[in-house]
Amino acid sequence: MYYPYFRNKQNELIALNSLKEKLIESGKIIPILEPVSLKAAAKKYIKIFATANLPLVLIVNPSSGSQSPSSVDVEKELIKPIDSSYSNLAIGFIIETPQLTASHLKLLSKYSSRKIYLLHKTECDLVSLKSFLSTRLVGDVYHVFYDSKVSTTYRDQFKRYNRIVLRDHFNRRSKNADYPPKEFFTDLHRIYQPDGFQGFGDFSIVGDNFIESGGPAYAVAIHFVAPQKGNFSKDNIDIHHFLSISNNNTQVDPNGKFLEALKQLVSHVQANPHLRIGLGVAEFEDLHRRQHFPNLGPVKKISIMHHLELIMKMI
């Protein structure tokens, strides 16, 4: 099972909405959503996901960004309006303190009827953790481990539970112009089961480094994942970075720069037609036919869609 981690930016929510029927049909993907804001888009799409009964993990104690809502607000604004009707909604809780407090346990106890995903961002005292785990069935609690932040010996304490490894594959550069044409992205989809996990997750082509808002760039980059050798059942995954050419140390003409990068992507797909696997590639090719720049947010949305569709095909 694959667990992509998103922070409810609008382009991420639209990507999930565009693919919700395919995600439900595949039964292979459960998005994890950290609601770093409670803007209208977040409320709108949670209601849409509830209507579709999209399997989803919603984090109740978001911590990314400078204005993350409180758990009280998440419950009031996102969960209560749809709670009774959304049977495939699970609750996520980020562990980033060495000990679970009484207030943490009280918060978790509110969701006794739902599956719980504990996201281990740091190693937690097992005594305080077991006081919660003893109240829940083993099959109703999932442990998600930030791969770089907890030890193997810590993760091994939870072998009787469903365990998920979460890893950031996106090697972010400070400038778009610094991205190489292609680099290794991940093999986690191939090794998570031999390593003893029941699921794996990542931060898609966005990365774990949360940025609240972006600005104009000197170069435009389109991030595009693909199997290394074209074998969907056995390959590692690479990421291509298609870059604009006429950058010239200026931020003007993002439209022209995008079309330069898009031309390279479409040429690559034409040379490798096996990459036409779904809606994401189709949208890129449609933009190229129309020579249209939809702005950078929608471009990221399409890259996310393609990544999700690729994982659906490879697992």
C-alpha positions as CSV (number, residue, x, y, z in Angstrom):
1,M,0.0,0.0,0.0
2,Y,1.2,3.5,-0.9
3,Y,0.7,6.5,1.3
4,P,1.5,9.8,-0.4
5,Y,1.8,12.7,2.0
6,F,0.3,16.1,1.2
7,R,-0.2,19.4,3.1
8,N,-3.6,20.4,1.5
9,K,-2.2,23.0,-1.0
10,Q,-4.9,23.6,-3.6
11,N,-3.0,22.0,-6.4
12,E,-2.5,18.8,-4.3
13,L,-6.2,18.7,-3.4
14,I,-7.2,19.1,-7.1
15,A,-4.8,16.3,-8.1
16,L,-6.4,14.0,-5.6
17,N,-9.9,15.0,-6.7
18,S,-9.0,14.5,-10.4
19,L,-7.9,10.9,-9.6
20,K,-10.3,10.0,-6.8
21,E,-12.2,7.4,-8.8
22,K,-9.0,5.7,-10.0
23,L,-7.6,5.8,-6.5
24,I,-10.7,4.1,-5.1
25,E,-10.7,1.5,-7.9
26,S,-7.1,0.6,-7.5
27,G,-7.3,0.1,-3.7
28,K,-3.5,0.6,-3.6
29,I,-3.2,4.2,-2.4
30,I,-4.3,6.0,0.7
31,P,-3.3,9.7,0.8
32,I,-2.2,11.3,4.1
33,L,-3.3,14.9,4.4
34,E,-1.9,17.4,6.8
35,P,-4.3,20.3,6.9
36,V,-1.8,23.2,7.3
37,S,-4.7,25.7,6.7
38,L,-8.4,25.7,6.8
39,K,-9.1,27.7,3.7
40,A,-12.2,27.2,1.7
41,A,-10.5,24.8,-0.7
42,A,-9.6,22.4,2.2
43,K,-13.2,22.4,3.4
44,K,-14.6,22.0,-0.1
45,Y,-12.4,19.0,-1.1
46,I,-12.8,17.2,2.2
47,K,-16.5,17.2,1.6
48,I,-16.0,16.0,-1.9
49,F,-13.7,13.2,-0.7
50,A,-16.3,12.3,1.9
51,T,-19.0,12.0,-0.7
52,A,-16.8,9.7,-2.8
53,N,-15.7,7.9,0.4
54,L,-12.1,8.2,-0.7
55,P,-9.7,6.3,1.7
56,L,-7.8,9.1,3.4
57,V,-5.8,9.8,6.6
58,L,-6.4,13.2,8.0
59,I,-3.9,14.5,10.5
60,V,-5.6,16.2,13.5
61,N,-2.5,17.9,14.9
62,P,-0.8,19.6,11.9
63,S,2.5,21.2,12.6
64,S,4.0,22.4,9.3
65,G,4.0,26.1,8.4
66,S,3.6,29.2,10.6
67,Q,-0.1,29.1,11.0
68,S,-1.2,25.5,11.3
69,P,-4.7,25.2,12.8
70,S,-5.2,23.6,16.2
71,S,-6.6,20.1,16.6
72,V,-9.8,21.8,17.9
73,D,-10.2,23.7,14.7
74,V,-9.4,20.7,12.5
75,E,-12.1,18.8,14.3
76,K,-14.6,21.6,14.1
77,E,-14.0,22.7,10.5
78,L,-13.1,19.5,8.7
79,I,-14.2,16.4,10.7
80,K,-17.5,17.2,12.4
81,P,-19.3,18.4,9.2
82,I,-18.7,15.0,7.5
83,D,-17.8,12.6,10.4
84,S,-20.7,10.2,10.4
85,S,-20.9,9.8,6.6
86,Y,-17.2,9.2,5.9
87,S,-16.4,5.6,6.7
88,N,-13.1,5.5,5.0
89,L,-11.7,8.4,6.9
90,A,-8.8,7.5,9.3
91,I,-7.2,9.8,11.8
92,G,-3.5,10.7,11.8
93,F,-1.6,12.0,14.8
94,I,2.0,13.3,14.5
95,I,4.3,12.2,17.4
96,E,7.0,14.9,17.7
97,T,7.5,14.9,21.5
98,P,9.4,12.3,23.5
99,Q,6.3,11.5,25.5
100,L,2.5,11.3,24.9
101,T,0.8,13.7,27.4
102,A,-2.6,13.5,28.9
103,S,-3.9,16.0,26.4
104,H,-2.5,13.9,23.5
105,L,-4.3,10.8,24.9
106,K,-7.5,12.8,25.4
107,L,-7.4,13.9,21.8
108,L,-6.8,10.4,20.5
109,S,-9.6,9.0,22.6
110,K,-12.1,11.2,20.7
111,Y,-11.6,8.9,17.6
112,S,-12.0,5.5,19.2
113,S,-14.3,4.4,16.3
114,R,-11.8,5.2,13.6
115,K,-8.5,3.7,12.5
116,I,-5.5,5.6,13.9
117,Y,-2.2,6.4,12.1
118,L,0.6,7.4,14.5
119,L,3.3,9.3,12.5
120,H,6.5,8.9,14.4
121,K,8.5,12.1,13.7
122,T,10.6,11.4,16.8
123,E,11.1,8.4,19.1
124,C,8.4,8.3,21.8
125,D,8.6,6.9,25.3
126,L,7.1,3.4,25.0
127,V,5.4,3.5,28.4
128,S,3.3,6.5,27.5
129,L,2.6,5.1,24.1
130,K,1.5,1.7,25.3
131,S,-1.1,3.4,27.6
132,F,-2.8,4.4,24.4
133,L,-2.1,1.2,22.4
134,S,-3.6,-0.9,25.1
135,T,-7.0,0.7,24.5
136,R,-7.1,-0.2,20.8
137,L,-7.1,-3.3,18.6
138,V,-3.8,-4.1,17.0
139,G,-5.4,-4.0,13.5
140,D,-6.8,-0.5,14.1
141,V,-3.5,1.2,14.7
142,Y,-0.9,1.9,12.0
143,H,2.6,3.2,12.7
144,V,4.1,5.5,10.1
145,F,7.9,6.1,10.6
146,Y,9.8,9.1,9.2
147,D,12.7,7.1,7.8
148,S,15.5,9.6,8.7
149,K,14.2,10.5,12.2
150,V,13.8,7.2,14.1
151,S,16.0,4.2,14.5
152,T,15.5,0.7,13.2
153,T,15.6,-0.6,16.8
154,Y,12.7,1.8,17.6
155,R,10.7,0.7,14.6
156,D,11.2,-2.9,15.6
157,Q,9.3,-2.4,18.8
158,F,6.1,-2.3,16.7
159,K,6.4,-5.4,14.5
160,R,3.0,-6.7,15.6
161,Y,1.3,-3.7,14.0
162,N,0.9,-2.5,10.5
163,R,4.1,-0.5,9.8
164,I,4.7,2.1,7.1
165,V,8.0,3.7,6.1
166,L,7.8,7.4,5.0
167,R,10.8,8.8,3.1
168,D,11.5,12.0,1.2
169,H,12.8,11.2,-2.3
170,F,12.8,14.7,-3.7
171,N,16.3,16.2,-3.7
172,R,15.3,19.9,-3.7
173,R,17.7,22.5,-5.1
174,S,17.7,26.1,-4.1
175,K,17.4,27.2,-7.8
176,N,15.5,25.4,-10.5
177,A,18.4,25.9,-12.9
178,D,20.5,23.6,-10.6
179,Y,18.4,20.5,-11.2
180,P,20.1,17.8,-13.4
181,P,18.3,16.4,-16.4
182,K,17.7,13.1,-14.6
183,E,18.5,11.5,-11.3
184,F,17.5,8.5,-9.1
185,F,14.2,9.0,-7.3
186,T,13.3,5.9,-5.4
187,D,13.3,2.1,-5.1
188,L,11.1,2.1,-1.9
189,H,8.2,0.5,-3.8
190,R,10.4,-2.5,-4.4
191,I,12.0,-2.9,-0.9
192,Y,9.4,-1.9,1.7
193,Q,8.0,-5.4,1.9
194,P,11.3,-7.3,2.1
195,D,12.3,-4.7,4.8
196,G,9.2,-5.8,6.9
197,F,6.8,-3.0,6.2
198,Q,3.2,-3.2,5.1
199,G,3.2,0.1,3.3
200,F,5.4,2.9,2.1
201,G,5.0,6.7,1.6
202,D,6.7,9.8,0.3
203,F,6.1,13.4,-0.4
204,S,5.6,12.9,-4.1
205,I,7.4,15.4,-6.4
206,V,6.9,18.2,-3.8
207,G,9.3,17.1,-1.0
208,D,9.0,17.4,2.8
209,N,10.4,20.9,2.9
210,F,7.2,22.8,3.3
211,I,7.1,26.2,1.6
212,E,4.0,28.3,2.3
213,S,4.1,30.3,-1.0
214,G,6.4,30.5,-4.0
215,G,7.4,33.3,-6.3
216,P,8.6,33.9,-9.8
217,A,11.6,31.8,-10.8
218,Y,14.5,32.5,-13.2
219,A,14.0,29.0,-14.7
220,V,11.0,26.8,-15.0
221,A,11.3,23.1,-14.1
222,I,8.8,20.4,-14.7
223,H,9.4,17.3,-12.5
224,F,8.4,14.0,-14.2
225,V,8.9,10.5,-12.7
226,A,9.5,7.4,-14.9
227,P,10.7,3.8,-14.5
228,Q,14.4,3.6,-15.1
229,K,14.3,1.1,-18.0
230,G,10.6,1.0,-18.9
231,N,9.8,-2.0,-16.9
232,F,6.8,-1.1,-14.7
233,S,7.0,-4.3,-12.6
234,K,10.7,-4.4,-11.7
235,D,12.3,-1.0,-12.2
236,N,13.5,1.7,-9.8
237,I,12.0,5.1,-10.5
238,D,14.0,8.1,-11.8
239,I,12.9,11.7,-11.9
240,H,13.4,13.9,-14.9
241,H,13.8,17.6,-14.5
242,F,12.8,19.4,-17.8
243,L,14.2,22.9,-17.6
244,S,13.6,26.1,-19.6
245,I,16.4,27.2,-21.8
246,S,16.2,31.0,-22.2
247,N,16.6,31.9,-18.5
248,N,19.1,34.7,-18.9
249,N,19.0,35.7,-15.2
250,T,15.6,37.2,-15.5
251,Q,12.2,36.3,-14.2
252,V,10.2,37.6,-17.2
253,D,8.2,35.4,-19.7
254,P,7.3,32.4,-17.5
255,N,4.9,31.4,-20.3
256,G,7.7,31.0,-22.8
257,K,10.0,29.3,-20.3
258,F,7.3,26.8,-19.4
259,L,6.7,26.0,-23.1
260,E,10.4,25.3,-23.5
261,A,10.4,22.8,-20.7
262,L,7.1,21.3,-21.8
263,K,8.5,20.7,-25.3
264,Q,11.3,18.6,-23.9
265,L,8.9,16.6,-21.8
266,V,6.5,15.9,-24.7
267,S,9.5,14.9,-26.9
268,H,10.6,12.5,-24.2
269,V,7.1,11.0,-24.0
270,Q,6.9,10.7,-27.8
271,A,10.2,8.8,-27.8
272,N,9.0,6.6,-24.9
273,P,5.2,6.1,-25.6
274,H,5.0,3.5,-22.8
275,L,4.9,6.6,-20.5
276,R,1.4,7.5,-21.7
277,I,-0.1,5.9,-18.6
278,G,-2.9,8.2,-17.7
279,L,-4.5,11.6,-17.2
280,G,-1.3,13.4,-16.1
281,V,0.7,12.8,-19.4
282,A,-2.5,13.5,-21.4
283,E,-2.8,16.9,-19.7
284,F,0.8,17.7,-20.5
285,E,0.4,16.7,-24.1
286,D,-2.8,18.8,-24.3
287,L,-1.0,21.9,-23.0
288,H,1.6,21.4,-25.6
289,R,-0.9,21.1,-28.4
290,R,-2.6,24.3,-27.3
291,Q,0.7,26.0,-26.4
292,H,-0.9,27.0,-23.1
293,F,0.7,27.9,-19.8
294,P,-1.8,27.4,-16.9
295,N,0.5,28.8,-14.2
296,L,3.0,26.9,-12.1
297,G,0.5,25.6,-9.5
298,P,-1.5,23.6,-12.1
299,V,1.7,22.3,-13.6
300,K,2.7,20.9,-10.2
301,K,-0.8,19.4,-10.0
302,I,-0.2,17.5,-13.2
303,S,3.2,16.2,-12.1
304,I,1.6,14.9,-8.9
305,M,-1.2,13.2,-10.9
306,H,1.4,11.5,-13.1
307,H,3.4,10.3,-10.1
308,L,0.3,8.8,-8.5
309,E,-0.7,7.1,-11.7
310,L,2.8,5.7,-12.1
311,I,2.8,4.2,-8.6
312,M,-0.6,2.7,-9.3
313,K,0.9,0.9,-12.3
314,M,4.1,-0.2,-10.5
315,I,2.7,-1.8,-7.3
